[in-house]
Amino acid sequence: MSQHLIILPILIPMIGALALLIASQASDTRRRQVSSALCVAQVLVAAWLLAVAGGGEMLFYALGNWHAPFGIVLMLDRLSALMLTLTAVLALGSVLFACAGEDARGSNFHGLFQLQLMGLNGAFLTGDLFNLFVFFEITLLASYALMMHGGGKERIGAGLHYVILNLAGSALFLVALGVLYGATGTLNMADMARRVAQMSGDQTALVTAGALLLIVVFSLKAALLPLYFWLPRTYAAAPAPVAALFAIMTKLGLYAILRVQSLIFADTPVAEAITAWLWWAGLATIALAAVGVLAARDLRTLVAYLVLVSVGTLMAGTALGSIEAIGALLYYLPHTTLICGALYLIAEMIGQQRGKAGTRLVRARRLYQRHLLGGMFLVAAVAVAGLPPLAGALGKALLMQAAEGSARLWLWPLLLLAGLCALIAMSRAGSVFFWASYKGEVDSGRVSRPQLAGVLWLLASAPLLVAFAGPVSGYTQATAEQLAEPQAVIARLLGESPALQFGRLTIEGESR
């Protein structure tokens, strides 16, 4: 039965979402208990899959026993296991925070939350481009509703722009799939990789056009310049636990780029065009997002621009292309995702205690729990600015070390300047919120236990990633090495080496 566990990250949130949506009349307490239990279960399953993938095993699962390239195939390698674990950890912190009352401001929060997790997990596991599109749409459908949870003019306006832009992206995604299917006759990633490697002439030009369209779509999802202008307003307007979960949404675009670039288009003419696009767009994203960090006049907007800085950093690391660079960015990825998620939750707690001023960087009443909030804000600020001794400094150091030649002349100054901008902006925000002397104190908005639990769960990643830097960086380097060997995935998935049966690899009838 263990070979079937690869589908649990999809089944658990899917069944949970259906149950929560059907039982919409259940009490808030019961829905919170069920949703939290589902998230805990996903953390446990993801941890088990991470351990399996960490042992070097690559799992495949053919739904309905229809094998690749004809059926729907799920595949688990080190990269997908890492993303599943990151999603589960972030989701648990977000849902714990939401259980303090944010979930009750609208309808069906927990059902939609689980539906979004289903889409994210499915996108990380699928081995088929069309099903990647399907899971993207499931994720976006849930995010549309979660974005506007609780209503409000600003939230609805930002949500409308978010919907329109992503619908345009979905249309481009379908066009790209049509072009690639017309040229290759398949949408299975491994099968397409094998066929693309054998093409020449006009077919190569058609595949190149389809590949670049895909990269544009994934860049939109990742919020890469010049396609990032929707993100600051959208993330700043979203409910805090939703914005925290949205920190993984940009990484979904990064994952898709890494997957198709390393598996389908590796060592093809289109690879150079993709690399050049990611490099210059990533550097420009870092530069302009750093300016946005300094210009932000609201903590939520400030965190949104910090997300964009991390997006640019990750994309520039992807463009470097070496095993060391990919390993470094995969170490940096969990840190920046979880810390930015925690910052959205901390911003919400600060806003609750500042009255009408909310999270705007203006004079307001004294915070009721300024020592508790100040301590959590300090840890998050040090982590997100990339200061020692937390994981942000180590992640950036690994990335800079992986850059070679002229790449260092561009990447080093931009990363250091972006860190300086983050430090200045977070210091300014902390001074406004905690150090300035204001008259009067609020008597409401006290931090609740679920809120505190959610934030501490996410903040714990900063010291833990340093304490276990050796094993974590070893895992990410092994992941980069696995991505650098796409032929092994292609051969195993298409049965050119061992045969695939019910998700297990067998040779001459003996299970391995």
PALO-890121 format. One line per field, with one value per residue (C-alpha): residue number from 1; residue in three letters; y, x, z. Coordinates in steps of 0.1 Angstrom, whole numbers. Layout:
<sites>
num: (NUM; ...);
residu: (ala; ...);
v: (Y; ...);
u: (X; ...);
w: (Z; ...);
</sites>
This chain:
<sites>
num: (1; 2; 3; 4; 5; 6; 7; 8; 9; 10; 11; 12; 13; 14; 15; 16; 17; 18; 19; 20; 21; 22; 23; 24; 25; 26; 27; 28; 29; 30; 31; 32; 33; 34; 35; 36; 37; 38; 39; 40; 41; 42; 43; 44; 45; 46; 47; 48; 49; 50; 51; 52; 53; 54; 55; 56; 57; 58; 59; 60; 61; 62; 63; 64; 65; 66; 67; 68; 69; 70; 71; 72; 73; 74; 75; 76; 77; 78; 79; 80; 81; 82; 83; 84; 85; 86; 87; 88; 89; 90; 91; 92; 93; 94; 95; 96; 97; 98; 99; 100; 101; 102; 103; 104; 105; 106; 107; 108; 109; 110; 111; 112; 113; 114; 115; 116; 117; 118; 119; 120; 121; 122; 123; 124; 125; 126; 127; 128; 129; 130; 131; 132; 133; 134; 135; 136; 137; 138; 139; 140; 141; 142; 143; 144; 145; 146; 147; 148; 149; 150; 151; 152; 153; 154; 155; 156; 157; 158; 159; 160; 161; 162; 163; 164; 165; 166; 167; 168; 169; 170; 171; 172; 173; 174; 175; 176; 177; 178; 179; 180; 181; 182; 183; 184; 185; 186; 187; 188; 189; 190; 191; 192; 193; 194; 195; 196; 197; 198; 199; 200; 201; 202; 203; 204; 205; 206; 207; 208; 209; 210; 211; 212; 213; 214; 215; 216; 217; 218; 219; 220; 221; 222; 223; 224; 225; 226; 227; 228; 229; 230; 231; 232; 233; 234; 235; 236; 237; 238; 239; 240; 241; 242; 243; 244; 245; 246; 247; 248; 249; 250; 251; 252; 253; 254; 255; 256; 257; 258; 259; 260; 261; 262; 263; 264; 265; 266; 267; 268; 269; 270; 271; 272; 273; 274; 275; 276; 277; 278; 279; 280; 281; 282; 283; 284; 285; 286; 287; 288; 289; 290; 291; 292; 293; 294; 295; 296; 297; 298; 299; 300; 301; 302; 303; 304; 305; 306; 307; 308; 309; 310; 311; 312; 313; 314; 315; 316; 317; 318; 319; 320; 321; 322; 323; 324; 325; 326; 327; 328; 329; 330; 331; 332; 333; 334; 335; 336; 337; 338; 339; 340; 341; 342; 343; 344; 345; 346; 347; 348; 349; 350; 351; 352; 353; 354; 355; 356; 357; 358; 359; 360; 361; 362; 363; 364; 365; 366; 367; 368; 369; 370; 371; 372; 373; 374; 375; 376; 377; 378; 379; 380; 381; 382; 383; 384; 385; 386; 387; 388; 389; 390; 391; 392; 393; 394; 395; 396; 397; 398; 399; 400; 401; 402; 403; 404; 405; 406; 407; 408; 409; 410; 411; 412; 413; 414; 415; 416; 417; 418; 419; 420; 421; 422; 423; 424; 425; 426; 427; 428; 429; 430; 431; 432; 433; 434; 435; 436; 437; 438; 439; 440; 441; 442; 443; 444; 445; 446; 447; 448; 449; 450; 451; 452; 453; 454; 455; 456; 457; 458; 459; 460; 461; 462; 463; 464; 465; 466; 467; 468; 469; 470; 471; 472; 473; 474; 475; 476; 477; 478; 479; 480; 481; 482; 483; 484; 485; 486; 487; 488; 489; 490; 491; 492; 493; 494; 495; 496; 497; 498; 499; 500; 501; 502; 503; 504; 505; 506; 507; 508; 509; 510; 511; 512);
residu: (met; ser; gln; his; leu; ile; ile; leu; pro; ile; leu; ile; pro; met; ile; gly; ala; leu; ala; leu; leu; ile; ala; ser; gln; ala; ser; asp; thr; arg; arg; arg; gln; val; ser; ser; ala; leu; cys; val; ala; gln; val; leu; val; ala; ala; trp; leu; leu; ala; val; ala; gly; gly; gly; glu; met; leu; phe; tyr; ala; leu; gly; asn; trp; his; ala; pro; phe; gly; ile; val; leu; met; leu; asp; arg; leu; ser; ala; leu; met; leu; thr; leu; thr; ala; val; leu; ala; leu; gly; ser; val; leu; phe; ala; cys; ala; gly; glu; asp; ala; arg; gly; ser; asn; phe; his; gly; leu; phe; gln; leu; gln; leu; met; gly; leu; asn; gly; ala; phe; leu; thr; gly; asp; leu; phe; asn; leu; phe; val; phe; phe; glu; ile; thr; leu; leu; ala; ser; tyr; ala; leu; met; met; his; gly; gly; gly; lys; glu; arg; ile; gly; ala; gly; leu; his; tyr; val; ile; leu; asn; leu; ala; gly; ser; ala; leu; phe; leu; val; ala; leu; gly; val; leu; tyr; gly; ala; thr; gly; thr; leu; asn; met; ala; asp; met; ala; arg; arg; val; ala; gln; met; ser; gly; asp; gln; thr; ala; leu; val; thr; ala; gly; ala; leu; leu; leu; ile; val; val; phe; ser; leu; lys; ala; ala; leu; leu; pro; leu; tyr; phe; trp; leu; pro; arg; thr; tyr; ala; ala; ala; pro; ala; pro; val; ala; ala; leu; phe; ala; ile; met; thr; lys; leu; gly; leu; tyr; ala; ile; leu; arg; val; gln; ser; leu; ile; phe; ala; asp; thr; pro; val; ala; glu; ala; ile; thr; ala; trp; leu; trp; trp; ala; gly; leu; ala; thr; ile; ala; leu; ala; ala; val; gly; val; leu; ala; ala; arg; asp; leu; arg; thr; leu; val; ala; tyr; leu; val; leu; val; ser; val; gly; thr; leu; met; ala; gly; thr; ala; leu; gly; ser; ile; glu; ala; ile; gly; ala; leu; leu; tyr; tyr; leu; pro; his; thr; thr; leu; ile; cys; gly; ala; leu; tyr; leu; ile; ala; glu; met; ile; gly; gln; gln; arg; gly; lys; ala; gly; thr; arg; leu; val; arg; ala; arg; arg; leu; tyr; gln; arg; his; leu; leu; gly; gly; met; phe; leu; val; ala; ala; val; ala; val; ala; gly; leu; pro; pro; leu; ala; gly; ala; leu; gly; lys; ala; leu; leu; met; gln; ala; ala; glu; gly; ser; ala; arg; leu; trp; leu; trp; pro; leu; leu; leu; leu; ala; gly; leu; cys; ala; leu; ile; ala; met; ser; arg; ala; gly; ser; val; phe; phe; trp; ala; ser; tyr; lys; gly; glu; val; asp; ser; gly; arg; val; ser; arg; pro; gln; leu; ala; gly; val; leu; trp; leu; leu; ala; ser; ala; pro; leu; leu; val; ala; phe; ala; gly; pro; val; ser; gly; tyr; thr; gln; ala; thr; ala; glu; gln; leu; ala; glu; pro; gln; ala; val; ile; ala; arg; leu; leu; gly; glu; ser; pro; ala; leu; gln; phe; gly; arg; leu; thr; ile; glu; gly; glu; ser; arg);
v: (0; 24; 30; 47; 73; 96; 106; 115; 151; 155; 133; 147; 183; 173; 151; 177; 205; 186; 177; 213; 228; 203; 208; 246; 248; 231; 252; 274; 253; 220; 234; 248; 214; 196; 221; 221; 183; 181; 205; 185; 153; 170; 180; 144; 129; 155; 148; 111; 118; 141; 113; 89; 113; 122; 86; 89; 71; 85; 75; 74; 67; 59; 68; 39; 19; 39; 43; 72; 87; 77; 82; 107; 102; 117; 118; 125; 135; 156; 189; 180; 166; 198; 219; 197; 200; 238; 242; 220; 239; 273; 261; 249; 282; 301; 281; 282; 320; 321; 301; 331; 347; 357; 326; 337; 370; 353; 319; 286; 298; 264; 245; 270; 269; 231; 234; 257; 232; 205; 226; 234; 199; 185; 210; 199; 163; 161; 148; 161; 197; 197; 185; 212; 236; 219; 222; 258; 266; 248; 269; 301; 293; 290; 320; 342; 335; 336; 369; 385; 367; 392; 417; 454; 479; 477; 439; 435; 460; 442; 409; 419; 429; 396; 376; 394; 392; 355; 347; 362; 341; 310; 317; 321; 288; 270; 285; 274; 238; 238; 248; 222; 195; 203; 201; 171; 151; 147; 167; 142; 160; 131; 120; 156; 159; 128; 141; 177; 163; 146; 176; 199; 226; 241; 218; 232; 268; 259; 242; 273; 295; 273; 271; 308; 313; 289; 308; 340; 324; 310; 344; 360; 335; 341; 379; 385; 420; 433; 411; 419; 451; 432; 416; 445; 457; 422; 408; 439; 437; 400; 387; 380; 342; 342; 366; 343; 313; 334; 335; 300; 311; 329; 299; 278; 298; 292; 255; 253; 271; 248; 217; 224; 240; 211; 182; 192; 219; 211; 211; 226; 259; 274; 269; 299; 322; 311; 316; 351; 361; 349; 365; 400; 400; 386; 413; 440; 426; 428; 464; 478; 458; 472; 507; 496; 484; 519; 537; 516; 535; 504; 473; 450; 467; 466; 428; 424; 441; 419; 389; 404; 409; 372; 363; 382; 366; 331; 337; 351; 320; 298; 316; 309; 272; 255; 227; 250; 279; 257; 241; 275; 289; 259; 264; 301; 293; 278; 306; 335; 319; 311; 344; 365; 345; 352; 389; 391; 375; 398; 428; 418; 416; 450; 465; 451; 471; 504; 513; 531; 536; 498; 489; 523; 538; 568; 580; 560; 547; 527; 489; 470; 441; 459; 437; 405; 419; 437; 406; 386; 416; 418; 382; 384; 417; 403; 371; 389; 414; 385; 394; 369; 346; 336; 315; 345; 355; 319; 315; 347; 338; 305; 322; 348; 321; 301; 331; 331; 356; 386; 373; 383; 419; 421; 398; 407; 445; 440; 414; 435; 467; 449; 436; 472; 485; 458; 467; 504; 498; 473; 496; 525; 504; 491; 526; 538; 509; 502; 530; 563; 577; 579; 589; 565; 527; 504; 480; 455; 435; 413; 385; 352; 318; 306; 337; 333; 296; 303; 330; 311; 280; 299; 320; 288; 281; 309; 293; 257; 263; 275; 248; 221; 239; 209; 184; 209; 222; 186; 178; 209; 201; 166; 180; 202; 172; 152; 180; 180; 144; 146; 114; 93; 106; 102; 66; 55; 72; 60; 24; 25; 12; -4; -10; 11; -7; 10; 36; 12; 5; -32; -50; -85; -87; -80; -49; -24);
u: (0; 29; 32; -2; 7; 21; -15; -24; -13; -41; -67; -65; -73; -97; -119; -115; -126; -157; -166; -161; -181; -210; -210; -211; -237; -214; -201; -170; -153; -159; -148; -116; -108; -113; -93; -64; -64; -62; -33; -15; -21; -6; 25; 30; 25; 48; 75; 72; 75; 104; 122; 115; 127; 157; 168; 172; 140; 119; 83; 58; 21; -1; -37; -60; -29; -27; 10; 29; 26; -10; -24; -22; 11; 22; 59; 77; 113; 134; 121; 84; 88; 105; 76; 50; 66; 70; 33; 21; 42; 31; -6; -6; 7; -18; -48; -39; -38; -72; -88; -86; -115; -104; -122; -155; -156; -169; -183; -165; -130; -117; -132; -117; -84; -82; -92; -63; -39; -52; -44; -9; 0; -13; 7; 39; 32; 19; 41; 18; 15; -22; -28; -4; -28; -58; -42; -32; -69; -80; -55; -66; -103; -99; -75; -101; -126; -101; -87; -122; -130; -148; -154; -145; -140; -102; -102; -128; -110; -77; -94; -110; -76; -62; -89; -87; -49; -48; -76; -54; -25; -47; -57; -20; -13; -38; -24; 11; -2; -19; 13; 34; 9; 6; 44; 51; 19; 21; 17; 35; 66; 90; 76; 77; 114; 123; 105; 118; 154; 148; 133; 148; 139; 104; 93; 121; 109; 73; 85; 106; 75; 54; 82; 86; 49; 50; 78; 58; 28; 50; 67; 32; 24; 58; 54; 86; 92; 75; 46; 47; 26; -5; 12; 18; -18; -33; -12; -16; -54; -58; -68; -37; -38; -46; -17; 6; -5; -1; 37; 39; 20; 49; 71; 46; 57; 93; 87; 70; 100; 125; 106; 101; 135; 154; 132; 117; 140; 174; 202; 179; 182; 153; 173; 195; 166; 149; 181; 187; 151; 152; 186; 178; 142; 153; 179; 155; 129; 154; 163; 128; 113; 141; 129; 94; 105; 119; 88; 62; 41; 22; 37; 16; 28; 63; 61; 47; 77; 100; 82; 91; 128; 129; 112; 139; 167; 153; 149; 184; 197; 178; 194; 229; 220; 248; 242; 256; 233; 202; 211; 216; 183; 164; 180; 169; 134; 119; 134; 120; 86; 80; 94; 73; 43; 50; 54; 19; 5; 26; 14; -22; -16; 1; -28; -53; -37; -32; -68; -77; -41; -38; -5; 2; 36; 21; 17; -9; -17; 7; 6; -9; 16; 45; 72; 57; 50; 83; 103; 86; 89; 126; 133; 113; 131; 165; 156; 140; 169; 194; 214; 234; 230; 197; 191; 186; 223; 234; 211; 223; 259; 255; 239; 266; 293; 276; 278; 309; 326; 306; 275; 291; 294; 256; 243; 265; 258; 221; 216; 236; 218; 184; 193; 203; 170; 151; 171; 164; 127; 121; 141; 119; 87; 99; 107; 73; 54; 75; 99; 81; 62; 24; -4; -30; -32; -57; -76; -85; -69; -49; -29; -48; -32; -40; -25; 6; 9; 6; 33; 58; 53; 65; 92; 108; 121; 147; 168; 160; 173; 206; 208; 203; 220; 242; 215; 192; 219; 229; 194; 191; 224; 212; 180; 200; 220; 188; 174; 207; 200; 167; 174; 171; 136; 126; 139; 123; 89; 85; 96; 127; 145; 125; 88; 63; 36; 12; 38; 66; 96; 101; 127; 119; 89; 108; 99; 126);
w: (0; 5; -32; -31; -5; -32; -40; -4; -7; -33; -17; 18; 9; -18; 5; 33; 10; -1; 35; 47; 19; 23; 61; 58; 86; 111; 140; 136; 162; 144; 110; 126; 142; 110; 89; 114; 116; 78; 77; 104; 84; 53; 72; 84; 49; 33; 59; 51; 13; 20; 38; 10; -17; 5; 3; -34; -44; -72; -71; -99; -98; -128; -120; -131; -140; -173; -178; -193; -218; -222; -187; -159; -140; -107; -99; -67; -67; -43; -57; -55; -20; -9; -23; -7; 27; 24; 14; 43; 68; 56; 54; 90; 103; 82; 92; 129; 126; 108; 135; 158; 140; 104; 90; 104; 84; 53; 42; 34; 43; 54; 24; 0; 19; 15; -22; -28; -11; -34; -64; -51; -42; -75; -94; -76; -82; -118; -146; -173; -187; -192; -156; -145; -161; -144; -110; -117; -123; -92; -72; -89; -85; -47; -45; -62; -35; -6; -19; -15; 18; 41; 13; 13; -15; -16; -14; -42; -65; -61; -64; -97; -112; -99; -116; -150; -152; -143; -167; -194; -182; -183; -219; -228; -210; -232; -264; -253; -246; -280; -298; -280; -285; -322; -325; -303; -301; -264; -231; -208; -197; -201; -234; -247; -235; -255; -287; -284; -283; -317; -335; -361; -385; -384; -356; -334; -341; -332; -299; -291; -295; -273; -247; -245; -241; -212; -196; -200; -182; -154; -151; -146; -119; -102; -105; -125; -140; -161; -150; -112; -109; -98; -68; -42; -42; -43; -15; 6; 3; 10; 45; 65; 65; 28; 21; 41; 20; -12; -4; -19; -50; -66; -59; -79; -109; -100; -96; -130; -147; -130; -139; -176; -181; -165; -178; -212; -226; -211; -237; -264; -283; -263; -231; -238; -245; -212; -193; -207; -199; -163; -157; -168; -156; -122; -118; -128; -104; -75; -83; -88; -59; -36; -46; -38; -3; 4; -10; 9; 34; 47; 63; 41; 10; 23; 28; -7; -22; -1; -17; -51; -40; -32; -65; -84; -63; -70; -107; -111; -93; -117; -146; -133; -141; -122; -97; -69; -78; -80; -46; -31; -43; -31; 4; 3; -10; 22; 43; 23; 19; 55; 68; 44; 54; 91; 84; 69; 101; 123; 103; 110; 148; 148; 129; 153; 182; 163; 158; 126; 116; 110; 94; 78; 88; 107; 143; 162; 196; 216; 210; 239; 236; 221; 237; 223; 189; 189; 196; 168; 144; 152; 144; 111; 101; 107; 88; 58; 55; 53; 84; 104; 122; 105; 74; 50; 53; 46; 17; 0; 7; -10; -40; -43; -40; -68; -92; -114; -137; -149; -131; -98; -110; -114; -87; -57; -57; -63; -35; -10; -19; -17; 17; 28; 15; 34; 66; 62; 55; 83; 108; 99; 103; 137; 149; 140; 155; 187; 196; 191; 221; 216; 239; 249; 247; 231; 252; 225; 198; 222; 204; 208; 213; 177; 163; 184; 175; 138; 138; 160; 139; 108; 126; 139; 104; 107; 135; 124; 89; 104; 131; 104; 76; 68; 62; 45; 21; 14; 5; -18; -35; -41; -55; -79; -90; -96; -118; -138; -149; -168; -188; -157; -151; -187; -189; -157; -163; -199; -190; -211; -181; -152; -158; -140; -121; -96; -88; -81; -103; -111; -130; -144; -120; -88; -68; -61);
</sites>
